[in-house]
Amino acid sequence: MAGKIRWIAYSPDGQLLATSSNDKTVIIWEATTGKEVRTLEGHGNAVTGLAFSPDGSWLATASRDRMVRLWRVANWQEERHWSAEVAQATVAFSHDGRLLIAGGSDGIVRAWDPATGQQLASFPAHGQRVTGLAFSPDDRTVASVGMDHQVKLWDPVTWRELRTLGEHDTVAWSVAFAPDGNSLASGGGDNMVRFWRAAAPADVGSWSATPTSVGKHKKP
């Protein structure tokens, strides 16, 4: 694997690890031994997002080549792919496996049925590139973050915006829900981890993630 590692993902059973980099490939590894299982080729540019389906049957990959590809884990063959108009930055499966979403450099989130390949939605989520996506544990809410600094929540049925929780001082790079779904955290280029309630009022605190101040909590 040449170049920086762009993304890493465990299979749900913990047996496999997928990594992607700027060399356009995805490498599958045995998580316990480090043995290389397979190299997936097909993308024409850096692979910037990876996600295993909840049942471990599929691996979705997103790339700067404007493609999202779906690979069958049983034989590592490409099952289908979707073409977008711009580079795709991140992908996520719903917890029930019925939705696959991807965020692009145009700020648009696209949603598909991974079983049929049907595109279900395409809507502007951010003013700049979408950098992170996450489903709530009950799949009733999707969180998104972007280069426009903002943290947003969406209804995955209507794809209407539920609310904008707030923003970082610079790019918001990642987002994750707590296991109970009542709160979420986002990480930004401002070296801050921010915490939000899924229901208003949203902002419940933050801490600096710089090496010299890890764990120093800052109240809003």
Secondary structure as GFF3:
##gff-version 3
##sequence-region A 1 220
A	DSSP	beta_strand	5	10	.	.	.	ID=ss1
A	DSSP	beta_strand	16	21	.	.	.	ID=ss2
A	DSSP	beta_strand	26	30	.	.	.	ID=ss3
A	DSSP	beta_strand	36	40	.	.	.	ID=ss4
A	DSSP	beta_strand	47	52	.	.	.	ID=ss5
A	DSSP	beta_strand	58	63	.	.	.	ID=ss6
A	DSSP	beta_strand	67	72	.	.	.	ID=ss7
A	DSSP	beta_strand	77	83	.	.	.	ID=ss8
A	DSSP	beta_strand	88	93	.	.	.	ID=ss9
A	DSSP	beta_strand	100	104	.	.	.	ID=ss10
A	DSSP	beta_strand	108	112	.	.	.	ID=ss11
A	DSSP	beta_strand	119	124	.	.	.	ID=ss12
A	DSSP	beta_strand	130	135	.	.	.	ID=ss13
A	DSSP	beta_strand	142	146	.	.	.	ID=ss14
A	DSSP	beta_strand	150	154	.	.	.	ID=ss15
A	DSSP	beta_strand	161	167	.	.	.	ID=ss16
A	DSSP	beta_strand	172	177	.	.	.	ID=ss17
A	DSSP	beta_strand	183	188	.	.	.	ID=ss18
A	DSSP	beta_strand	192	197	.	.	.	ID=ss19
A	DSSP	beta_strand	203	208	.	.	.	ID=ss20
A	DSSP	beta_strand	217	218	.	.	.	ID=ss21
###
